[in-house]
Amino acid sequence: MVSSLIENNIINTFKYILKNILMENVKFTDLKITKIEIFNLSVPLKKPFTISLGVERNARNTAIKIHTDQDGLYGVGEASPTSFITGDTQESNFVMAKMLARLIIGKNPLEIEDRLYELNRELKFNPPILCAFDMALYDILGKYTNMPLYALWGGKNDRVITTDMTIGISTPEEMAKEALEFKNAGFPAIKIKLGEGTKIDVERIKAIRKAIGMDIPIRIDANQGWDTVTAINTLNQLAKYDIEHCEEPIPRWNNSDLAVVKSKSPIPIMADESVFNHYDAFRLASMKACDYFNIKLAKAGGLNNALKIISIAESAGIKSQVGCMVETRLSLTALTHLVVARKNIVHFDIDSALFLSEDPVIGGITYGDNGSVFLPDTAGLGADFDQDYLDKLEKAIIDV
């Protein structure tokens, strides 16, 4: 009798679980995108930021808000274009966002693979605006399941994360002064923009090391500014200054010579502009052209492609860094979810929000002492744009 009761209870429990799973599946099937809002989001930098490719003065981004027919359930994303890297602008992204919104309106946002396939089939290249939609769709999925994104990917929010701080191109004296300020502020590593030639670039690093000493890591980024011969010569001259790695020393298209530079450099080489997506990552790994990948969401086209890059990196024995364009804390929060979900990411360049004169984001990552970065355990991205801020912006609405 007791055995029979236990057996019936077990059967009833399974029936209850199965019923609820089926109900959730019906709910999943029925979810639809009802409205997509597109905003032109412009935030001035505290001061102009110069690299070998150009100068940034503003974050001229595009914010996306995808609404569903489940009351209060929406997702947010951000596109951060850099015309001299990604080839698009805020103006072009605003137009393309309306086109992409019409493509997925009325469809199920939880079917992420299908939605991203449709978006990527419609729009080739222009990864920042694809990133915004990708991010918003993942935000919906996380909120729908009541899980932070890192948990959806099997991660655990237990990593100590500290961002480096980046110094733009200027005189050796100005760059050394700024480096000392960052060291005194407790940042654990400093990233230096170079790429203007051996003589001046060596002078910059020499001045910086003189100012800050040898007890803090320096990372350098030439942003494609050197040719192959200059890169090899410069990197060999810089080796005595204890450089942790060098990003994108030569033009991004010259993968074969990047492998040559790697073979002749005493400093590890990191691919940045030459690795936009997983196809680039596979090619570079096959060529043994770099020691690290630098993953940026706006460059990769979003979280989905970033995860694929990391998988290739793991398979090839290549470590990764996360980096940023001129993004707000919203995108940087998405980036930090990747960090806690994948141990392959060993270097963190999550500093762009610290250069902005305004913060339009609520929730999301917070910065602590000594460059520390903290990720909240909130469902989805865990970050949102301040609605009062969005209400002041130029916007377009696509609805059913």
URJONOR-V365983 format. One record per residue. RES is the residue in three letters. SS is DSSP state (~ for helix, > for strand, _ for the rest). PHI is phi in degrees with one decimal (999 if undefined). OMEGA is omega in whole degrees, -180 to 180 (999 if undefined). Layout:
# URJONOR-V365983
RES,SS,PHI,OMEGA
RES,SS,PHI,OMEGA
This chain:
# URJONOR-V365983
MET,_,999,178
VAL,~,-61.0,179
SER,~,-59.2,-180
SER,~,-66.1,179
LEU,~,-64.7,179
ILE,~,-61.3,-180
GLU,~,-62.0,179
ASN,~,-64.8,178
ASN,~,-63.0,179
ILE,~,-63.2,-180
ILE,~,-62.7,-180
ASN,~,-64.5,178
THR,~,-63.1,179
PHE,~,-63.5,178
LYS,~,-62.7,179
TYR,~,-63.3,179
ILE,~,-62.3,-178
LEU,~,-62.0,179
LYS,~,-60.4,-178
ASN,~,-70.2,176
ILE,~,-63.0,179
LEU,~,-64.1,178
MET,~,-64.1,178
GLU,~,-63.8,179
ASN,~,-65.1,176
VAL,~,-63.8,178
LYS,~,-60.0,178
PHE,~,-57.7,-177
THR,~,-61.9,-172
ASP,~,-84.3,-176
LEU,_,-64.9,-178
LYS,_,-137.8,172
ILE,>,-80.5,-177
THR,>,-105.1,-176
LYS,>,-157.5,175
ILE,>,-128.1,177
GLU,>,-102.0,-177
ILE,>,-126.4,-175
PHE,>,-124.4,169
ASN,>,-85.9,-174
LEU,>,-110.9,-178
SER,>,-122.7,180
VAL,>,-129.0,178
PRO,>,-65.6,170
LEU,>,-76.3,178
LYS,>,-63.7,175
LYS,>,-157.0,-180
PRO,>,-58.3,-178
PHE,>,-121.5,-172
THR,>,-111.5,170
ILE,>,-126.2,-176
SER,_,-64.8,-177
LEU,_,-90.7,-177
GLY,>,166.7,-176
VAL,>,-123.2,174
GLU,>,-108.1,178
ARG,>,-119.0,-178
ASN,>,-143.3,165
ALA,>,-87.3,-178
ARG,>,-107.1,-169
ASN,>,-107.1,176
THR,>,-126.4,178
ALA,>,-101.2,-180
ILE,>,-122.0,176
LYS,>,-131.7,-178
ILE,>,-102.0,-180
HIS,>,-96.9,178
THR,>,-122.6,179
ASP,_,-83.4,170
GLN,_,-90.7,-171
ASP,_,-52.4,177
GLY,_,80.3,-178
LEU,_,-95.3,178
TYR,>,-146.9,178
GLY,>,-130.3,-179
VAL,>,-122.7,178
GLY,>,-149.8,-176
GLU,>,-140.9,172
ALA,>,-107.9,-180
SER,_,-126.0,-177
PRO,_,-80.7,170
THR,_,-132.2,-167
SER,~,-54.8,-178
PHE,~,-83.9,174
ILE,~,-120.9,-175
THR,~,-96.0,174
GLY,_,82.6,179
ASP,_,-120.1,-179
THR,_,-136.5,175
GLN,~,-59.2,-179
GLU,~,-63.8,-179
SER,~,-68.1,179
ASN,~,-67.9,178
PHE,~,-62.4,178
VAL,~,-69.5,-178
MET,~,-66.4,179
ALA,~,-62.2,178
LYS,~,-64.4,177
MET,~,-63.4,-180
LEU,~,-68.3,179
ALA,~,-61.3,179
ARG,~,-63.5,-178
LEU,~,-71.6,-173
ILE,~,-112.8,-179
ILE,_,-60.6,-180
GLY,_,84.1,-178
LYS,_,-102.4,-176
ASN,_,-81.0,-179
PRO,_,-72.2,-179
LEU,_,-78.1,176
GLU,_,-84.7,-169
ILE,~,-62.3,-179
GLU,~,-59.2,179
ASP,~,-66.4,-179
ARG,~,-64.6,-180
LEU,~,-69.0,175
TYR,~,-60.2,180
GLU,~,-63.8,-179
LEU,~,-66.1,-178
ASN,~,-71.6,175
ARG,~,-70.9,-178
GLU,~,-76.2,-173
LEU,_,-125.8,177
LYS,_,-91.4,-179
PHE,_,64.2,-177
ASN,_,46.0,-175
PRO,~,-62.9,-178
PRO,~,-60.1,-178
ILE,~,-73.7,173
LEU,~,-64.6,178
CYS,~,-60.9,-178
ALA,~,-61.1,179
PHE,~,-68.2,177
ASP,~,-55.5,-177
MET,~,-63.4,-179
ALA,~,-66.0,179
LEU,~,-65.5,177
TYR,~,-66.2,177
ASP,~,-61.3,177
ILE,~,-61.8,-180
LEU,~,-59.6,179
GLY,~,-64.1,179
LYS,~,-66.6,-179
TYR,~,-63.2,180
THR,~,-90.3,-178
ASN,_,58.9,180
MET,_,-131.4,170
PRO,>,-61.9,-177
LEU,~,-59.5,-178
TYR,~,-59.6,-180
ALA,~,-70.6,176
LEU,~,-60.3,-179
TRP,_,-94.0,176
GLY,_,84.7,-178
GLY,_,-93.0,-180
LYS,_,-138.9,-175
ASN,_,-82.0,-175
ASP,_,-130.1,-178
ARG,_,-90.3,170
VAL,_,-84.7,-175
ILE,_,-117.4,176
THR,>,-133.8,179
THR,_,-87.4,168
ASP,_,-77.5,176
MET,>,-132.9,-171
THR,>,-103.5,178
ILE,>,-115.6,178
GLY,_,-75.6,-178
ILE,_,-68.1,176
SER,_,-158.5,177
THR,_,-72.6,176
PRO,~,-54.2,-178
GLU,~,-66.5,-179
GLU,~,-66.7,-180
MET,~,-68.2,178
ALA,~,-65.1,179
LYS,~,-63.4,180
GLU,~,-66.4,178
ALA,~,-60.4,179
LEU,~,-65.2,177
GLU,~,-61.7,180
PHE,~,-67.3,177
LYS,~,-62.5,-179
ASN,~,-66.0,178
ALA,_,-78.9,174
GLY,_,96.2,179
PHE,_,-64.6,-171
PRO,_,-79.9,180
ALA,>,-155.6,-179
ILE,>,-126.1,179
LYS,>,-106.2,-173
ILE,>,-115.5,176
LYS,>,-82.8,179
LEU,_,-132.3,173
GLY,_,117.3,-178
GLU,_,-109.1,179
GLY,_,133.2,-174
THR,~,-57.7,-173
LYS,~,-59.6,-176
ILE,~,-70.4,-180
ASP,~,-69.2,176
VAL,~,-65.8,178
GLU,~,-61.2,180
ARG,~,-63.0,-178
ILE,~,-66.8,178
LYS,~,-59.7,-180
ALA,~,-65.8,-179
ILE,~,-66.6,179
ARG,~,-64.0,178
LYS,~,-63.4,-177
ALA,~,-78.1,-171
ILE,~,-108.2,-178
GLY,_,80.5,-173
MET,_,-108.7,-172
ASP,_,-97.5,178
ILE,_,-131.3,-178
PRO,>,-63.4,172
ILE,>,-115.7,173
ARG,>,-116.5,-178
ILE,>,-120.5,-178
ASP,>,-141.4,-179
ALA,_,-88.1,179
ASN,_,46.3,176
GLN,_,71.5,-170
GLY,_,-76.4,-177
TRP,_,-103.5,165
ASP,_,-86.9,-172
THR,~,-62.2,-178
VAL,~,-64.1,180
THR,~,-62.9,180
ALA,~,-60.7,-178
ILE,~,-62.5,180
ASN,~,-63.5,-177
THR,~,-65.8,-179
LEU,~,-63.0,177
ASN,~,-68.2,178
GLN,~,-72.7,-177
LEU,~,-87.0,-174
ALA,~,-57.1,-177
LYS,~,-69.6,-180
TYR,~,-93.1,174
ASP,_,57.3,-179
ILE,>,-92.9,-176
GLU,>,-70.0,174
HIS,>,-163.9,178
CYS,>,-123.6,176
GLU,>,-87.7,169
GLU,_,32.7,-177
PRO,_,-68.4,-174
ILE,_,-128.4,-178
PRO,_,-51.9,-170
ARG,_,-62.1,-177
TRP,_,-79.5,-172
ASN,_,-92.7,-177
ASN,~,-63.6,-179
SER,~,-64.7,178
ASP,~,-74.1,175
LEU,~,-62.8,176
ALA,~,-64.1,177
VAL,~,-65.2,179
VAL,~,-59.3,179
LYS,~,-58.2,-176
SER,~,-69.1,-176
LYS,~,-108.7,-177
SER,_,-96.4,174
PRO,_,-79.3,-179
ILE,_,-109.1,178
PRO,_,-57.2,-176
ILE,>,-107.8,178
MET,>,-114.8,175
ALA,>,-84.0,178
ASP,_,-122.9,-180
GLU,_,-63.2,179
SER,_,-83.7,177
VAL,_,-125.1,175
PHE,_,-76.0,-171
ASN,_,-134.1,-176
HIS,~,-69.5,176
TYR,~,-66.3,176
ASP,~,-62.6,-179
ALA,~,-61.0,179
PHE,~,-62.9,-179
ARG,~,-64.1,-179
LEU,~,-64.9,178
ALA,~,-64.2,180
SER,~,-63.8,-179
MET,~,-87.0,-175
LYS,_,53.0,-172
ALA,_,-92.7,-177
CYS,_,-155.5,178
ASP,_,-97.9,-178
TYR,>,-138.5,166
PHE,>,-106.8,170
ASN,>,-105.9,-175
ILE,>,-99.7,174
LYS,_,-123.5,-175
LEU,~,-63.3,-180
ALA,~,-65.9,179
LYS,~,-83.8,-177
ALA,~,-78.9,-175
GLY,_,92.2,175
GLY,_,123.7,-175
LEU,~,-69.5,-178
ASN,~,-60.2,178
ASN,~,-68.7,178
ALA,~,-60.7,177
LEU,~,-62.7,178
LYS,~,-68.3,177
ILE,~,-61.1,-180
ILE,~,-62.4,178
SER,~,-62.1,178
ILE,~,-66.3,178
ALA,~,-58.6,179
GLU,~,-60.5,-179
SER,~,-66.9,-176
ALA,~,-94.0,-178
GLY,_,72.9,179
ILE,_,-106.4,177
LYS,>,-84.8,-176
SER,>,-125.4,169
GLN,>,-123.1,167
VAL,>,-101.4,-180
GLY,_,-135.6,-175
CYS,_,-143.1,168
MET,_,-87.6,176
VAL,_,-101.7,-171
GLU,_,-110.9,175
THR,_,-81.9,179
ARG,~,-65.4,178
LEU,~,-63.4,178
SER,~,-63.2,-179
LEU,~,-67.8,174
THR,~,-67.2,176
ALA,~,-58.1,180
LEU,~,-62.2,-178
THR,~,-70.5,172
HIS,~,-58.4,177
LEU,~,-62.1,-177
VAL,~,-59.5,-176
VAL,~,-78.5,-180
ALA,~,-90.8,-174
ARG,_,-135.5,-178
LYS,_,-71.1,178
ASN,_,-63.4,179
ILE,>,-82.7,-173
VAL,>,-115.4,177
HIS,>,-121.8,-173
PHE,>,-126.1,177
ASP,_,-119.0,-170
ILE,_,-122.0,-167
ASP,_,-110.6,-170
SER,~,-61.5,-179
ALA,~,-63.2,-180
LEU,~,-72.8,179
PHE,~,-94.8,-176
LEU,>,-86.3,-179
SER,_,-81.1,178
GLU,_,-135.8,178
ASP,_,-125.0,-178
PRO,_,-87.2,-171
VAL,>,-108.3,171
ILE,>,-114.1,-174
GLY,>,71.9,175
GLY,_,81.0,-179
ILE,_,-63.1,172
THR,>,-125.8,179
TYR,>,-102.3,177
GLY,_,-114.6,180
ASP,~,-67.6,173
ASN,~,59.0,176
GLY,~,76.1,-178
SER,>,-69.3,-180
VAL,>,-127.0,-178
PHE,>,-119.2,-179
LEU,_,-106.6,180
PRO,_,-74.7,177
ASP,_,-93.0,-178
THR,_,-110.7,-179
ALA,_,-59.6,-179
GLY,>,71.9,177
LEU,_,-65.4,-175
GLY,_,80.8,178
ALA,>,-140.0,180
ASP,>,-150.5,172
PHE,>,-85.8,177
ASP,_,-62.0,-176
GLN,~,-62.2,178
ASP,~,-61.1,177
TYR,~,-67.1,-179
LEU,~,-63.2,-177
ASP,_,-62.0,-179
LYS,_,-89.9,-171
LEU,_,-96.0,170
GLU,_,-63.9,-178
LYS,>,-147.0,173
ALA,>,-129.6,180
ILE,>,-126.1,174
ILE,>,-115.0,179
ASP,>,-136.8,-177
VAL,_,-75.8,999
